[in-house]
Amino acid sequence: KSVLAMGAHPDDIEIGCFGTLMKLNTCAYISVFIGSLGTPGDSTTGPNRAVETKAAFQYLEVTNLEIREVPGITIADFETLLQQMRALIVHIQPDLIICNGPKDTHQEHRLFWEICLAATRRCATSILHYGTASNSIDFNPIVFVDISDHYETKKSALAEHKSQKDKDYMDEPHLGVFHSNTFSSLNGLRYSEPFELSRGFF
């Protein structure tokens, strides 16, 4: 099986689905595509973000890692990113795509999802949206992946994003809350990653 994980920015994938990718690593080829070097206006945005995310993905065995090394994603980038994504999808033929979703307060996350949606037209590819620190209140996950055995390694991967260490969503208390979804916790999962299912082909 083939899995394509995509994120608008460095650390999106690591926050949203790194534990899930570690579980899938035993039975699937993992490819990664990152759409930018961070948000324009953020002082940490730049080439160093690519270095950090490459270090984070050393904790996984990835078949392919592509980073679009420019800051930000705007509507002017839509067609370029669409063609880049589409070419990657045609080449990899992923069974599953895991990416940012539409229920997000970050404008670049939402735009990245719109591009992904266009790139996957007429593709029999299942799509999951991972949770982020900027999800809107209507994010409603129905898929929960138990990452309890991989939680510490996930935190080590996140720690490679040294430029982001002062962001509140990277601190230990927030990570604990983020990975302790009420529904999954009540059903015995200590640490989980939540997902919305956009579509499933089985």
Salt bridges, closest charged atoms under 4 A:
ASP11 OD2 - ARG49 NH2 3.34
ASP12 OD2 - HIS9 ND1 3.43
ASP12 OD2 - HIS109 NE2 3.13
GLU14 OE2 - HIS161 NE2 2.67
ASP42 OD2 - LYS167 NZ 3.21
GLU52 OE1 - ARG49 NE 3.77
GLU52 OE1 - HIS161 ND1 3.89
GLU69 OE2 - LYS54 NZ 3.93
ASP77 OD1 - ARG68 NH2 3.13
ASP104 OD2 - HIS109 ND1 2.99
GLU108 OE1 - HIS9 NE2 2.61
GLU152 OE1 - LYS155 NZ 3.43
GLU160 OE1 - LYS162 NZ 3.60
ASP166 OD1 - LYS165 NZ 3.62
GLU172 OE1 - LYS155 NZ 3.07
GLU193 OE2 - LYS154 NZ 2.60
GLU196 OE2 - LYS103 NZ 3.03
GLU196 OE1 - HIS129 ND1 3.79
